[in-house]
Amino acid sequence: MNLVSTSLKTLDNQLIVIPNNKIWGDVIKNVTAQGKHRVDMIFGISYTDDIPKAENVLIDILKSH
């Protein structure tokens, strides 16, 4: 943090420079404060595919991780 901006290093090693007027005037969301994180994923499936089989494949993947 300096007089005009604040620099942040992201988890994927990018550097973000934010003007200090945004820091003092907006909400800051800390996504690294907790040990567990939620990940939302969207999967598409055709109407002609076997839906129960697709569900079982996803459940097996989740159980293995």
PDB file with SEQRES, HELIX, SHEET and CRYST1 records, atoms N, CA, C and O in Angstrom:
SEQRES   1 A   65  MET ASN LEU VAL SER THR SER LEU LYS THR LEU ASP ASN          
SEQRES   2 A   65  GLN LEU ILE VAL ILE PRO ASN ASN LYS ILE TRP GLY ASP          
SEQRES   3 A   65  VAL ILE LYS ASN VAL THR ALA GLN GLY LYS HIS ARG VAL          
SEQRES   4 A   65  ASP MET ILE PHE GLY ILE SER TYR THR ASP ASP ILE PRO          
SEQRES   5 A   65  LYS ALA GLU ASN VAL LEU ILE ASP ILE LEU LYS SER HIS          
HELIX    1 AA1 ASN A   20  GLY A   25  1                                   6    
HELIX    2 AA2 ILE A   51  SER A   64  1                                  14    
SHEET    1 AA1 2 SER A   5  LYS A   9  0                                        
SHEET    2 AA1 2 LEU A  15  PRO A  19 -1                                        
CRYST1    1.000    1.000    1.000  90.00  90.00  90.00 P 1           1          
ATOM      1  N   MET A   1       0.853  -1.165   0.000  1.00  0.00           N  
ATOM      2  CA  MET A   1       0.000   0.000   0.000  1.00  0.00           C  
ATOM      3  C   MET A   1       0.904   1.235   0.000  1.00  0.00           C  
ATOM      4  O   MET A   1       1.824   1.333   0.811  1.00  0.00           O  
ATOM      5  N   ASN A   2       0.640   2.169  -0.906  1.00  0.00           N  
ATOM      6  CA  ASN A   2       1.363   3.430  -0.898  1.00  0.00           C  
ATOM      7  C   ASN A   2       0.354   4.582  -0.917  1.00  0.00           C  
ATOM      8  O   ASN A   2      -0.834   4.346  -0.695  1.00  0.00           O  
ATOM      9  N   LEU A   3       0.774   5.779  -1.166  1.00  0.00           N  
ATOM     10  CA  LEU A   3      -0.125   6.936  -1.076  1.00  0.00           C  
ATOM     11  C   LEU A   3      -1.260   6.912  -2.092  1.00  0.00           C  
ATOM     12  O   LEU A   3      -2.343   7.423  -1.805  1.00  0.00           O  
ATOM     13  N   VAL A   4      -1.047   6.336  -3.266  1.00  0.00           N  
ATOM     14  CA  VAL A   4      -2.067   6.418  -4.311  1.00  0.00           C  
ATOM     15  C   VAL A   4      -2.720   5.090  -4.672  1.00  0.00           C  
ATOM     16  O   VAL A   4      -3.798   5.079  -5.266  1.00  0.00           O  
ATOM     17  N   SER A   5      -2.081   3.960  -4.322  1.00  0.00           N  
ATOM     18  CA  SER A   5      -2.658   2.685  -4.727  1.00  0.00           C  
ATOM     19  C   SER A   5      -2.273   1.569  -3.765  1.00  0.00           C  
ATOM     20  O   SER A   5      -1.373   1.707  -2.936  1.00  0.00           O  
ATOM     21  N   THR A   6      -2.991   0.456  -3.908  1.00  0.00           N  
ATOM     22  CA  THR A   6      -2.714  -0.758  -3.152  1.00  0.00           C  
ATOM     23  C   THR A   6      -2.488  -1.879  -4.150  1.00  0.00           C  
ATOM     24  O   THR A   6      -3.276  -2.040  -5.082  1.00  0.00           O  
ATOM     25  N   SER A   7      -1.429  -2.656  -3.974  1.00  0.00           N  
ATOM     26  CA  SER A   7      -1.120  -3.762  -4.871  1.00  0.00           C  
ATOM     27  C   SER A   7      -1.434  -5.082  -4.186  1.00  0.00           C  
ATOM     28  O   SER A   7      -1.097  -5.286  -3.020  1.00  0.00           O  
ATOM     29  N   LEU A   8      -2.083  -5.975  -4.922  1.00  0.00           N  
ATOM     30  CA  LEU A   8      -2.438  -7.299  -4.414  1.00  0.00           C  
ATOM     31  C   LEU A   8      -1.900  -8.358  -5.361  1.00  0.00           C  
ATOM     32  O   LEU A   8      -1.962  -8.200  -6.580  1.00  0.00           O  
ATOM     33  N   LYS A   9      -1.374  -9.433  -4.800  1.00  0.00           N  
ATOM     34  CA  LYS A   9      -0.930 -10.562  -5.600  1.00  0.00           C  
ATOM     35  C   LYS A   9      -1.991 -11.647  -5.485  1.00  0.00           C  
ATOM     36  O   LYS A   9      -2.325 -12.066  -4.377  1.00  0.00           O  
ATOM     37  N   THR A  10      -2.527 -12.112  -6.618  1.00  0.00           N  
ATOM     38  CA  THR A  10      -3.597 -13.102  -6.615  1.00  0.00           C  
ATOM     39  C   THR A  10      -3.030 -14.509  -6.452  1.00  0.00           C  
ATOM     40  O   THR A  10      -1.818 -14.713  -6.521  1.00  0.00           O  
ATOM     41  N   LEU A  11      -3.918 -15.473  -6.234  1.00  0.00           N  
ATOM     42  CA  LEU A  11      -3.494 -16.861  -6.058  1.00  0.00           C  
ATOM     43  C   LEU A  11      -2.853 -17.426  -7.317  1.00  0.00           C  
ATOM     44  O   LEU A  11      -2.042 -18.349  -7.238  1.00  0.00           O  
ATOM     45  N   ASP A  12      -3.211 -16.878  -8.486  1.00  0.00           N  
ATOM     46  CA  ASP A  12      -2.606 -17.340  -9.736  1.00  0.00           C  
ATOM     47  C   ASP A  12      -1.451 -16.442 -10.177  1.00  0.00           C  
ATOM     48  O   ASP A  12      -1.109 -16.394 -11.359  1.00  0.00           O  
ATOM     49  N   ASN A  13      -0.857 -15.735  -9.222  1.00  0.00           N  
ATOM     50  CA  ASN A  13       0.373 -14.964  -9.385  1.00  0.00           C  
ATOM     51  C   ASN A  13       0.217 -13.735 -10.284  1.00  0.00           C  
ATOM     52  O   ASN A  13       1.166 -13.356 -10.971  1.00  0.00           O  
ATOM     53  N   GLN A  14      -0.941 -13.121 -10.291  1.00  0.00           N  
ATOM     54  CA  GLN A  14      -1.133 -11.867 -11.004  1.00  0.00           C  
ATOM     55  C   GLN A  14      -1.047 -10.723 -10.002  1.00  0.00           C  
ATOM     56  O   GLN A  14      -1.350 -10.893  -8.821  1.00  0.00           O  
ATOM     57  N   LEU A  15      -0.634  -9.567 -10.483  1.00  0.00           N  
ATOM     58  CA  LEU A  15      -0.541  -8.392  -9.637  1.00  0.00           C  
ATOM     59  C   LEU A  15      -1.671  -7.439 -10.001  1.00  0.00           C  
ATOM     60  O   LEU A  15      -1.795  -7.024 -11.154  1.00  0.00           O  
ATOM     61  N   ILE A  16      -2.488  -7.097  -9.023  1.00  0.00           N  
ATOM     62  CA  ILE A  16      -3.604  -6.174  -9.227  1.00  0.00           C  
ATOM     63  C   ILE A  16      -3.280  -4.893  -8.477  1.00  0.00           C  
ATOM     64  O   ILE A  16      -2.973  -4.922  -7.285  1.00  0.00           O  
ATOM     65  N   VAL A  17      -3.350  -3.766  -9.183  1.00  0.00           N  
ATOM     66  CA  VAL A  17      -3.112  -2.462  -8.572  1.00  0.00           C  
ATOM     67  C   VAL A  17      -4.458  -1.745  -8.500  1.00  0.00           C  
ATOM     68  O   VAL A  17      -5.112  -1.524  -9.519  1.00  0.00           O  
ATOM     69  N   ILE A  18      -4.861  -1.384  -7.280  1.00  0.00           N  
ATOM     70  CA  ILE A  18      -6.168  -0.770  -7.042  1.00  0.00           C  
ATOM     71  C   ILE A  18      -5.948   0.636  -6.494  1.00  0.00           C  
ATOM     72  O   ILE A  18      -5.196   0.819  -5.537  1.00  0.00           O  
ATOM     73  N   PRO A  19      -6.605   1.638  -7.102  1.00  0.00           N  
ATOM     74  CA  PRO A  19      -6.499   2.991  -6.532  1.00  0.00           C  
ATOM     75  C   PRO A  19      -7.068   3.015  -5.115  1.00  0.00           C  
ATOM     76  O   PRO A  19      -8.073   2.361  -4.839  1.00  0.00           O  
ATOM     77  N   ASN A  20      -6.438   3.754  -4.229  1.00  0.00           N  
ATOM     78  CA  ASN A  20      -6.862   3.776  -2.827  1.00  0.00           C  
ATOM     79  C   ASN A  20      -8.270   4.328  -2.633  1.00  0.00           C  
ATOM     80  O   ASN A  20      -8.928   3.975  -1.654  1.00  0.00           O  
ATOM     81  N   ASN A  21      -8.753   5.181  -3.532  1.00  0.00           N  
ATOM     82  CA  ASN A  21     -10.131   5.664  -3.368  1.00  0.00           C  
ATOM     83  C   ASN A  21     -11.138   4.528  -3.508  1.00  0.00           C  
ATOM     84  O   ASN A  21     -12.229   4.612  -2.946  1.00  0.00           O  
ATOM     85  N   LYS A  22     -10.797   3.449  -4.256  1.00  0.00           N  
ATOM     86  CA  LYS A  22     -11.657   2.268  -4.326  1.00  0.00           C  
ATOM     87  C   LYS A  22     -11.556   1.444  -3.038  1.00  0.00           C  
ATOM     88  O   LYS A  22     -12.549   0.879  -2.578  1.00  0.00           O  
ATOM     89  N   ILE A  23     -10.373   1.381  -2.468  1.00  0.00           N  
ATOM     90  CA  ILE A  23     -10.182   0.622  -1.225  1.00  0.00           C  
ATOM     91  C   ILE A  23     -11.004   1.237  -0.097  1.00  0.00           C  
ATOM     92  O   ILE A  23     -11.674   0.518   0.645  1.00  0.00           O  
ATOM     93  N   TRP A  24     -10.960   2.539   0.034  1.00  0.00           N  
ATOM     94  CA  TRP A  24     -11.646   3.195   1.150  1.00  0.00           C  
ATOM     95  C   TRP A  24     -13.125   3.377   0.892  1.00  0.00           C  
ATOM     96  O   TRP A  24     -13.884   3.586   1.838  1.00  0.00           O  
ATOM     97  N   GLY A  25     -13.567   3.305  -0.364  1.00  0.00           N  
ATOM     98  CA  GLY A  25     -14.965   3.583  -0.652  1.00  0.00           C  
ATOM     99  C   GLY A  25     -15.819   2.378  -0.977  1.00  0.00           C  
ATOM    100  O   GLY A  25     -17.036   2.515  -1.100  1.00  0.00           O  
ATOM    101  N   ASP A  26     -15.227   1.199  -1.121  1.00  0.00           N  
ATOM    102  CA  ASP A  26     -15.969   0.008  -1.520  1.00  0.00           C  
ATOM    103  C   ASP A  26     -15.783  -1.131  -0.518  1.00  0.00           C  
ATOM    104  O   ASP A  26     -14.966  -1.050   0.400  1.00  0.00           O  
ATOM    105  N   VAL A  27     -16.561  -2.187  -0.719  1.00  0.00           N  
ATOM    106  CA  VAL A  27     -16.459  -3.390   0.096  1.00  0.00           C  
ATOM    107  C   VAL A  27     -15.307  -4.243  -0.426  1.00  0.00           C  
ATOM    108  O   VAL A  27     -15.144  -4.398  -1.637  1.00  0.00           O  
ATOM    109  N   ILE A  28     -14.513  -4.793   0.483  1.00  0.00           N  
ATOM    110  CA  ILE A  28     -13.429  -5.696   0.116  1.00  0.00           C  
ATOM    111  C   ILE A  28     -13.843  -7.106   0.500  1.00  0.00           C  
ATOM    112  O   ILE A  28     -14.202  -7.365   1.649  1.00  0.00           O  
ATOM    113  N   LYS A  29     -13.792  -8.011  -0.456  1.00  0.00           N  
ATOM    114  CA  LYS A  29     -14.199  -9.398  -0.241  1.00  0.00           C  
ATOM    115  C   LYS A  29     -12.939 -10.260  -0.135  1.00  0.00           C  
ATOM    116  O   LYS A  29     -12.180 -10.373  -1.098  1.00  0.00           O  
ATOM    117  N   ASN A  30     -12.718 -10.863   1.027  1.00  0.00           N  
ATOM    118  CA  ASN A  30     -11.550 -11.716   1.252  1.00  0.00           C  
ATOM    119  C   ASN A  30     -11.935 -13.162   0.962  1.00  0.00           C  
ATOM    120  O   ASN A  30     -12.639 -13.793   1.750  1.00  0.00           O  
ATOM    121  N   VAL A  31     -11.469 -13.684  -0.173  1.00  0.00           N  
ATOM    122  CA  VAL A  31     -11.815 -15.051  -0.554  1.00  0.00           C  
ATOM    123  C   VAL A  31     -10.812 -16.079  -0.032  1.00  0.00           C  
ATOM    124  O   VAL A  31     -10.995 -17.277  -0.249  1.00  0.00           O  
ATOM    125  N   THR A  32      -9.756 -15.633   0.651  1.00  0.00           N  
ATOM    126  CA  THR A  32      -8.757 -16.572   1.156  1.00  0.00           C  
ATOM    127  C   THR A  32      -8.808 -16.716   2.673  1.00  0.00           C  
ATOM    128  O   THR A  32      -7.955 -17.389   3.253  1.00  0.00           O  
ATOM    129  N   ALA A  33      -9.784 -16.102   3.324  1.00  0.00           N  
ATOM    130  CA  ALA A  33      -9.835 -16.118   4.784  1.00  0.00           C  
ATOM    131  C   ALA A  33     -10.204 -17.494   5.344  1.00  0.00           C  
ATOM    132  O   ALA A  33      -9.782 -17.838   6.448  1.00  0.00           O  
ATOM    133  N   GLN A  34     -10.970 -18.271   4.616  1.00  0.00           N  
ATOM    134  CA  GLN A  34     -11.422 -19.573   5.095  1.00  0.00           C  
ATOM    135  C   GLN A  34     -10.578 -20.689   4.497  1.00  0.00           C  
ATOM    136  O   GLN A  34     -10.005 -20.527   3.419  1.00  0.00           O  
ATOM    137  N   GLY A  35     -10.500 -21.810   5.183  1.00  0.00           N  
ATOM    138  CA  GLY A  35      -9.719 -22.947   4.703  1.00  0.00           C  
ATOM    139  C   GLY A  35     -10.404 -23.734   3.600  1.00  0.00           C  
ATOM    140  O   GLY A  35      -9.734 -24.366   2.783  1.00  0.00           O  
ATOM    141  N   LYS A  36     -11.724 -23.703   3.565  1.00  0.00           N  
ATOM    142  CA  LYS A  36     -12.476 -24.433   2.546  1.00  0.00           C  
ATOM    143  C   LYS A  36     -13.144 -23.432   1.620  1.00  0.00           C  
ATOM    144  O   LYS A  36     -13.573 -22.358   2.042  1.00  0.00           O  
ATOM    145  N   HIS A  37     -13.223 -23.805   0.351  1.00  0.00           N  
ATOM    146  CA  HIS A  37     -13.825 -22.931  -0.646  1.00  0.00           C  
ATOM    147  C   HIS A  37     -14.880 -23.692  -1.421  1.00  0.00           C  
ATOM    148  O   HIS A  37     -14.754 -24.896  -1.642  1.00  0.00           O  
ATOM    149  N   ARG A  38     -15.909 -22.995  -1.827  1.00  0.00           N  
ATOM    150  CA  ARG A  38     -16.964 -23.573  -2.646  1.00  0.00           C  
ATOM    151  C   ARG A  38     -16.644 -23.308  -4.110  1.00  0.00           C  
ATOM    152  O   ARG A  38     -16.223 -22.209  -4.472  1.00  0.00           O  
ATOM    153  N   VAL A  39     -16.845 -24.315  -4.948  1.00  0.00           N  
ATOM    154  CA  VAL A  39     -16.644 -24.172  -6.380  1.00  0.00           C  
ATOM    155  C   VAL A  39     -17.945 -24.560  -7.073  1.00  0.00           C  
ATOM    156  O   VAL A  39     -18.446 -25.669  -6.887  1.00  0.00           O  
ATOM    157  N   ASP A  40     -18.483 -23.655  -7.864  1.00  0.00           N  
ATOM    158  CA  ASP A  40     -19.690 -23.934  -8.639  1.00  0.00           C  
ATOM    159  C   ASP A  40     -19.294 -24.382 -10.039  1.00  0.00           C  
ATOM    160  O   ASP A  40     -18.485 -23.731 -10.700  1.00  0.00           O  
ATOM    161  N   MET A  41     -19.860 -25.484 -10.484  1.00  0.00           N  
ATOM    162  CA  MET A  41     -19.580 -25.999 -11.823  1.00  0.00           C  
ATOM    163  C   MET A  41     -20.892 -26.280 -12.532  1.00  0.00           C  
ATOM    164  O   MET A  41     -21.850 -26.757 -11.924  1.00  0.00           O  
ATOM    165  N   ILE A  42     -20.926 -25.984 -13.806  1.00  0.00           N  
ATOM    166  CA  ILE A  42     -22.118 -26.236 -14.613  1.00  0.00           C  
ATOM    167  C   ILE A  42     -21.766 -27.273 -15.665  1.00  0.00           C  
ATOM    168  O   ILE A  42     -20.778 -27.126 -16.385  1.00  0.00           O  
ATOM    169  N   PHE A  43     -22.577 -28.325 -15.753  1.00  0.00           N  
ATOM    170  CA  PHE A  43     -22.360 -29.388 -16.720  1.00  0.00           C  
ATOM    171  C   PHE A  43     -23.584 -29.489 -17.613  1.00  0.00           C  
ATOM    172  O   PHE A  43     -24.720 -29.396 -17.148  1.00  0.00           O  
ATOM    173  N   GLY A  44     -23.341 -29.676 -18.875  1.00  0.00           N  
ATOM    174  CA  GLY A  44     -24.437 -29.867 -19.826  1.00  0.00           C  
ATOM    175  C   GLY A  44     -24.549 -31.325 -20.218  1.00  0.00           C  
ATOM    176  O   GLY A  44     -23.558 -32.054 -20.251  1.00  0.00           O  
ATOM    177  N   ILE A  45     -25.765 -31.736 -20.513  1.00  0.00           N  
ATOM    178  CA  ILE A  45     -26.007 -33.119 -20.929  1.00  0.00           C  
ATOM    179  C   ILE A  45     -27.143 -33.099 -21.950  1.00  0.00           C  
ATOM    180  O   ILE A  45     -28.080 -32.309 -21.835  1.00  0.00           O  
ATOM    181  N   SER A  46     -27.049 -33.957 -22.926  1.00  0.00           N  
ATOM    182  CA  SER A  46     -28.058 -34.030 -23.974  1.00  0.00           C  
ATOM    183  C   SER A  46     -29.305 -34.746 -23.454  1.00  0.00           C  
ATOM    184  O   SER A  46     -29.230 -35.563 -22.536  1.00  0.00           O  
ATOM    185  N   TYR A  47     -30.447 -34.427 -24.056  1.00  0.00           N  
ATOM    186  CA  TYR A  47     -31.689 -35.103 -23.674  1.00  0.00           C  
ATOM    187  C   TYR A  47     -31.645 -36.586 -24.016  1.00  0.00           C  
ATOM    188  O   TYR A  47     -32.384 -37.381 -23.434  1.00  0.00           O  
ATOM    189  N   THR A  48     -30.795 -36.958 -24.943  1.00  0.00           N  
ATOM    190  CA  THR A  48     -30.730 -38.369 -25.345  1.00  0.00           C  
ATOM    191  C   THR A  48     -29.703 -39.161 -24.531  1.00  0.00           C  
ATOM    192  O   THR A  48     -29.609 -40.379 -24.685  1.00  0.00           O  
ATOM    193  N   ASP A  49     -28.946 -38.500 -23.681  1.00  0.00           N  
ATOM    194  CA  ASP A  49     -27.951 -39.197 -22.867  1.00  0.00           C  
ATOM    195  C   ASP A  49     -28.603 -39.878 -21.667  1.00  0.00           C  
ATOM    196  O   ASP A  49     -29.733 -39.568 -21.289  1.00  0.00           O  
ATOM    197  N   ASP A  50     -27.867 -40.805 -21.088  1.00  0.00           N  
ATOM    198  CA  ASP A  50     -28.328 -41.559 -19.924  1.00  0.00           C  
ATOM    199  C   ASP A  50     -28.072 -40.710 -18.666  1.00  0.00           C  
ATOM    200  O   ASP A  50     -26.955 -40.691 -18.148  1.00  0.00           O  
ATOM    201  N   ILE A  51     -29.101 -40.016 -18.183  1.00  0.00           N  
ATOM    202  CA  ILE A  51     -28.961 -39.089 -17.060  1.00  0.00           C  
ATOM    203  C   ILE A  51     -28.538 -39.804 -15.775  1.00  0.00           C  
ATOM    204  O   ILE A  51     -27.621 -39.320 -15.112  1.00  0.00           O  
ATOM    205  N   PRO A  52     -29.145 -40.918 -15.386  1.00  0.00           N  
ATOM    206  CA  PRO A  52     -28.671 -41.608 -14.176  1.00  0.00           C  
ATOM    207  C   PRO A  52     -27.193 -42.008 -14.266  1.00  0.00           C  
ATOM    208  O   PRO A  52     -26.477 -41.943 -13.267  1.00  0.00           O  
ATOM    209  N   LYS A  53     -26.734 -42.416 -15.446  1.00  0.00           N  
ATOM    210  CA  LYS A  53     -25.330 -42.773 -15.607  1.00  0.00           C  
ATOM    211  C   LYS A  53     -24.442 -41.545 -15.420  1.00  0.00           C  
ATOM    212  O   LYS A  53     -23.397 -41.621 -14.773  1.00  0.00           O  
ATOM    213  N   ALA A  54     -24.861 -40.411 -15.990  1.00  0.00           N  
ATOM    214  CA  ALA A  54     -24.092 -39.167 -15.841  1.00  0.00           C  
ATOM    215  C   ALA A  54     -24.024 -38.755 -14.368  1.00  0.00           C  
ATOM    216  O   ALA A  54     -22.973 -38.329 -13.891  1.00  0.00           O  
ATOM    217  N   GLU A  55     -25.138 -38.881 -13.654  1.00  0.00           N  
ATOM    218  CA  GLU A  55     -25.153 -38.557 -12.222  1.00  0.00           C  
ATOM    219  C   GLU A  55     -24.180 -39.459 -11.457  1.00  0.00           C  
ATOM    220  O   GLU A  55     -23.443 -38.988 -10.591  1.00  0.00           O  
ATOM    221  N   ASN A  56     -24.180 -40.740 -11.776  1.00  0.00           N  
ATOM    222  CA  ASN A  56     -23.276 -41.679 -11.096  1.00  0.00           C  
ATOM    223  C   ASN A  56     -21.815 -41.363 -11.383  1.00  0.00           C  
ATOM    224  O   ASN A  56     -20.965 -41.484 -10.500  1.00  0.00           O  
ATOM    225  N   VAL A  57     -21.520 -40.956 -12.619  1.00  0.00           N  
ATOM    226  CA  VAL A  57     -20.144 -40.577 -12.953  1.00  0.00           C  
ATOM    227  C   VAL A  57     -19.712 -39.383 -12.100  1.00  0.00           C  
ATOM    228  O   VAL A  57     -18.609 -39.380 -11.553  1.00  0.00           O  
ATOM    229  N   LEU A  58     -20.570 -38.376 -11.986  1.00  0.00           N  
ATOM    230  CA  LEU A  58     -20.240 -37.199 -11.174  1.00  0.00           C  
ATOM    231  C   LEU A  58     -20.100 -37.548  -9.695  1.00  0.00           C  
ATOM    232  O   LEU A  58     -19.201 -37.044  -9.023  1.00  0.00           O  
ATOM    233  N   ILE A  59     -20.971 -38.397  -9.190  1.00  0.00           N  
ATOM    234  CA  ILE A  59     -20.893 -38.811  -7.786  1.00  0.00           C  
ATOM    235  C   ILE A  59     -19.595 -39.571  -7.529  1.00  0.00           C  
ATOM    236  O   ILE A  59     -18.952 -39.360  -6.501  1.00  0.00           O  
ATOM    237  N   ASP A  60     -19.203 -40.450  -8.450  1.00  0.00           N  
ATOM    238  CA  ASP A  60     -17.938 -41.177  -8.305  1.00  0.00           C  
ATOM    239  C   ASP A  60     -16.745 -40.233  -8.290  1.00  0.00           C  
ATOM    240  O   ASP A  60     -15.808 -40.429  -7.517  1.00  0.00           O  
ATOM    241  N   ILE A  61     -16.774 -39.209  -9.139  1.00  0.00           N  
ATOM    242  CA  ILE A  61     -15.686 -38.223  -9.166  1.00  0.00           C  
ATOM    243  C   ILE A  61     -15.624 -37.478  -7.822  1.00  0.00           C  
ATOM    244  O   ILE A  61     -14.542 -37.287  -7.266  1.00  0.00           O  
ATOM    245  N   LEU A  62     -16.780 -37.063  -7.309  1.00  0.00           N  
ATOM    246  CA  LEU A  62     -16.809 -36.350  -6.028  1.00  0.00           C  
ATOM    247  C   LEU A  62     -16.310 -37.220  -4.883  1.00  0.00           C  
ATOM    248  O   LEU A  62     -15.564 -36.747  -4.027  1.00  0.00           O  
ATOM    249  N   LYS A  63     -16.711 -38.472  -4.860  1.00  0.00           N  
ATOM    250  CA  LYS A  63     -16.280 -39.367  -3.788  1.00  0.00           C  
ATOM    251  C   LYS A  63     -14.783 -39.635  -3.819  1.00  0.00           C  
ATOM    252  O   LYS A  63     -14.157 -39.829  -2.777  1.00  0.00           O  
ATOM    253  N   SER A  64     -14.209 -39.645  -5.026  1.00  0.00           N  
ATOM    254  CA  SER A  64     -12.776 -39.943  -5.139  1.00  0.00           C  
ATOM    255  C   SER A  64     -11.917 -38.733  -4.739  1.00  0.00           C  
ATOM    256  O   SER A  64     -10.711 -38.870  -4.537  1.00  0.00           O  
ATOM    257  N   HIS A  65     -12.526 -37.575  -4.629  1.00  0.00           N  
ATOM    258  CA  HIS A  65     -11.776 -36.370  -4.254  1.00  0.00           C  
ATOM    259  C   HIS A  65     -12.162 -35.962  -2.861  1.00  0.00           C  
ATOM    260  O   HIS A  65     -11.650 -34.969  -2.344  1.00  0.00           O  
TER     261      HIS A  65                                                      
END                                                                             
